[in-house]
Amino acid sequence: MENRYPLFETGRILKKEALEVIRDYPKDLLSILYDGYTNGVIRGLRLSSDHENRTLIIGRGLVKLKGEVYLINKEVKASYTHTERRKYLRLKHSEIRDKDWKISEIEAFLSDDEESKDGEILLCDFLLKSGFVLRDTYLDFADMKSEYDTIHLMNADYAGYGESSFNIEVLKMYAREYLNTKKCEETDRIFCYMVLNSMEGIERSIIENYIAVKEGKAKGTSLSNKEIYTGLLDILSSAKDPDGHRGTGFSPKKILVD
């Protein structure tokens, strides 16, 4: 086993092999770091809404598509309109070759299809009514599932080792809120601190087992993204209710008029 590093010195000719090392190193490093991960968002790619230009903005980050890890080093934008139909924001990969370059392009697009096609990952969905603006901020954890005019993050495809994870930004909202309840116990603190300290998705089984423990079950079961969010919402609602009753998850909604 050997590692080769090109030497840059005055008067030396840069060999083809040295250029190949420079070319392949970043890609090889990402491939090793995220070997075994599922397709989806790895880190970053925060979403925001430009109300004036009616544009969704996808921040920088790492994503895995069709088994390859890609660095998105600049913002990606997708325009939207008031269709009053649920829209799904996705990423897909395309490749262009010429005699000098192989260009990998990550494209953001909006679709009416609920299911992703092969090679696509879901970032969010929303249903925007005429006369309103698309919200990218939330009053609280319950508000993240408001039906209209709100970016829904909980269904996003998040990469995880061996199996998909769950959107870390949604988990962070839960963690911050739960830590401020009077029913926060040691198990909750461990889970919440782990979430808040993570920049990437945590293992799905950890989330599922945490929900199971809070529901009084001995072992976690496989849960969909919707079931994970609903389970966490019920736990949080119960912690906020002084009588310990499960809440409905309803939260007053801030209405923004365009």
Number of C-alpha atoms within 10 A of each C-alpha: 2 4 5 8 9 13 9 10 8 6 6 8 9 12 9 8 11 15 11 11 15 12 11 10 11 11 14 12 12 16 17 10 10 17 14 14 21 23 23 25 30 26 20 17 20 15 19 17 22 16 15 8 10 15 17 23 18 20 17 17 17 20 25 25 21 14 16 16 24 20 16 17 11 11 13 18 18 16 14 19 15 16 11 13 13 19 21 23 22 21 20 18 17 10 9 9 9 7 5 6 8 10 11 12 13 17 14 21 17 18 13 11 11 11 11 16 11 9 14 20 26 24 25 19 22 22 20 23 16 13 10 15 22 27 21 18 14 16 11 15 23 24 18 23 21 18 14 20 22 23 28 22 23 24 17 21 25 27 29 22 16 12 14 21 26 26 24 23 19 16 23 20 18 22 22 16 15 23 16 11 13 10 16 14 11 9 11 16 14 10 15 21 14 13 23 16 9 13 13 20 21 21 16 20 16 13 20 20 17 20 23 16 13 15 13 9 12 10 11 16 12 11 15 12 19 10 14 18 24 16 20 22 21 20 20 24 21 18 20 19 13 10 8 12 13 15 16 11 17 12 14 10 16 11 12 11 9 10
